[in-house]
């Protein structure tokens, strides 16, 4: 076995939980530190028909993750001590891995009044209104000033509502060819530009969610050069697909949308030069019915925890775009460093030589919609251990 970390690993435990032939009869078996995803939707409380804390955390473990950060578009929205404690109670009883909730920036994520940031500062990993952009410049500036005071981070879904115009895919060639309504790139990068100015003004720690455009990459690249305390993430689907690869199926619909080939290449360049700090899945499960209405009618969001490593290993590492060590920075070390999450006795075991076809019905997540359905990938997760305890082995809960 190859170990990519200095953590203490009980190899007898690994071989006993899997099998000696699996572990020692295969040179492709590697042990990685547990991955960390800073952007997932576990849907509970409020929408447990889509996903629960338990199913979401099992899905995370099945993809090699031992820590995830959960977004606040829930019911109730975690905008007060009482509401975030309702989520924390479920996490305490049901989570199988480390689940760290965001609190919302504004009350009800409506963008009209600041949530109780003071009261929630010790209960939340950071503050985000993900799923919605904070439209008011003054509101975002107030949030950043308060976050700076509390030494917390603002994590932003950047989207200008006035530029959406009913769009549901990228405003590019595919949309034009098929008579579909597009979402322009400026709806994303325009708000990133605003937020960079505010972060520079306030000195707030600032993180940008799921960037998808070449302009976003360049704005963040320049902001880092200018000394702004900024990091960002992108998702596997933005690094693999362009809009001309879309199919009129709900599994290709997410927000922000898959964009042009120029955008995809710019994102890869941003990965290489360090502008993009981490890979995050934006794991967003919905029911089968909600994802069955094509690009126009389906809900926004796809699942990604159980395929992320294999997708990135297949499309970026095996192709020579980045090294395996760089991928671990993106999926483990950088997220943990930025969000202050300690890596304990957490690790995951992968067979890098295993080629398999993505079959969503085999996911442990309740969500099955993925643009990678039917794709052949390399890198199977065999086992994930959290705090020295096996959570998943051979794709089954221990």
TATA-V815903 format. One record per backbone hydrogen bond with DSSP energy under -0.5 kcal/mol. CO is the residue of the C=O (numbers start at 1). NH is the residue of the N-H. Records with the same first field share a line. If there is no record, write none. Layout:
CO = NH ; NH
This chain:
2 = 31
9 = 11
10 = 14
11 = 15
12 = 16
13 = 17
14 = 18
19 = 23
20 = 24 ; 25
21 = 25
23 = 26
26 = 29
28 = 352
29 = 2
30 = 32 ; 350
31 = 4
32 = 348
35 = 66 ; 67
36 = 38
37 = 69
39 = 282 ; 283
40 = 42 ; 71
41 = 285
43 = 47
45 = 75
47 = 50 ; 51
52 = 56
53 = 57
54 = 58
55 = 59
56 = 60
57 = 61
58 = 62
59 = 63
60 = 63 ; 65
61 = 64
64 = 35
66 = 98
67 = 37
68 = 100
69 = 40
70 = 102
72 = 74
77 = 79
78 = 104
79 = 116
80 = 84
81 = 85
82 = 86
83 = 87
84 = 88
85 = 89
86 = 90
87 = 91
88 = 92
89 = 93
90 = 94
91 = 95
97 = 99
98 = 68 ; 100
99 = 101
100 = 70
101 = 125
103 = 128
105 = 115
106 = 109
107 = 110
113 = 107
115 = 117
116 = 120
117 = 121
118 = 121
120 = 123 ; 124
126 = 103
127 = 155
129 = 132
133 = 135
136 = 140
137 = 141
138 = 142
139 = 143
140 = 144
141 = 145
142 = 146
143 = 147
144 = 148
145 = 149
146 = 150
147 = 151 ; 152
148 = 151
152 = 205
153 = 127 ; 155
154 = 156 ; 207
155 = 129
156 = 158 ; 209
157 = 159
159 = 161
160 = 163
161 = 164 ; 165
163 = 184
164 = 167
169 = 183
170 = 172
172 = 176
173 = 177
174 = 178
175 = 179 ; 180
176 = 179
181 = 168 ; 169
182 = 184
183 = 171
184 = 187
185 = 188 ; 189
186 = 190
187 = 160
188 = 191 ; 192
189 = 193
190 = 194
191 = 195
192 = 196
193 = 197
194 = 198
195 = 199
196 = 200
197 = 201
198 = 202
199 = 203
205 = 154
206 = 231
207 = 156
208 = 233
213 = 217
214 = 218
215 = 219
216 = 220
217 = 221
218 = 222
219 = 223
220 = 224
221 = 225
222 = 226
223 = 228
224 = 227
228 = 230
229 = 206
231 = 208
232 = 277 ; 278
233 = 211
234 = 280
235 = 238 ; 239
236 = 239 ; 240
237 = 241
242 = 245
243 = 246
247 = 249
249 = 252
250 = 253
252 = 254
253 = 301
258 = 170
259 = 243
260 = 264
261 = 265
262 = 266
263 = 267
264 = 268
265 = 269
266 = 270
267 = 271
268 = 272
269 = 273
270 = 274 ; 275 ; 276
271 = 274
275 = 277
278 = 234 ; 280
283 = 41
287 = 291
289 = 292
290 = 299
291 = 250
293 = 297
294 = 298
302 = 284
304 = 307 ; 308
307 = 311
308 = 312
309 = 313
310 = 314 ; 378
311 = 315
312 = 316 ; 317
313 = 318
316 = 321 ; 322
317 = 320
323 = 327
324 = 328
325 = 329
326 = 330
327 = 331
328 = 332 ; 333
329 = 334
330 = 279
331 = 36
332 = 336
333 = 337
334 = 338
335 = 339
336 = 340 ; 341
340 = 342
342 = 344
344 = 346
345 = 388
346 = 34
347 = 385
348 = 32
349 = 382 ; 383
350 = 30 ; 352
351 = 354 ; 380
353 = 355
354 = 379
356 = 377
357 = 359
358 = 360 ; 374
359 = 362
360 = 363
368 = 370
369 = 303
370 = 373
372 = 375
375 = 358 ; 377
377 = 356
380 = 351 ; 382
382 = 394
383 = 349
384 = 391 ; 392
385 = 347
386 = 389
389 = 386
391 = 398
392 = 384
393 = 396
396 = 393
